[in-house]
Structure formats: C-alpha cells, structure tokens
Amino acid sequence: MTLTHFAAGFFTLTLVSDWAYTQTLVIMWQDFSSWLLFFGLIAGGLAALLWIISFATDRIRPVWGAVLLKALVLIAAFFNSLIHAGDGWTGVVPWGIGLSAVTCLLMLGAALLNRRATHDRLLLRA
C-alpha cells in the first residue's frame, strides 16, 4: 500500500515539474520529470509485484476496477517515460504533460474506487 502512495507522489510531482518546465523552459525540470517517472515506475512495479503475491496467497479481495485503473496508470507512465526521453520542448509539450495529466486522473479514479469499495465493505460489517 505504501509503495502505491510513493508511486502516486512521484507521478503527481511529474505533472508539477512538467508544468514548471512549460513556464520556465529550464531543462532541469524536464530532467526532474524523467527521474520522477523512473522512480514512480519502480515503486509502482514493486507495488504491483507485492499485490500479485498477496492475491496469489488469498490475503486480499481486489477491487477489479481499481486494479484495471492502476494497471493503466503504469502503462501510461511507461509511455510517458518514453516521451520524456526526447530533448527539450518536444519531450514535454504536448504529449508529455498530457500523459502526466492522464496518469494523475487515472490515479484519482483508482483511489476513488478503492475508497468507495472500502467504505461499502465497512458498511456491510456494521
């Protein structure tokens, strides 16, 4: 769970650093975005691996909509990382910042689905 939150933080900061790059044109922000995407993919990949292990040992009951959205987050972040490998402006605008925004929206959707499912399960127990 914590690794998922780290990945979400890295991907959100990628959007922030993309926006900073479009406002300042300082290449440092594009480098930050590339590194944030890299660490987000590592944290997200480890979280996915641990989730698969927990699922295989019947320790969790998944919310399949959230699982699908989280998989789409990792796919979008991977392609965003490939786009950010470009030089300068073309590495960020328009596709890099667009995919960063899509990644953040997908993460928000997954979080809302998880929260709703957790809330529903707590109501059923009461």
Beta strands, then each sheet from edge to edge (+ up, - down):
end
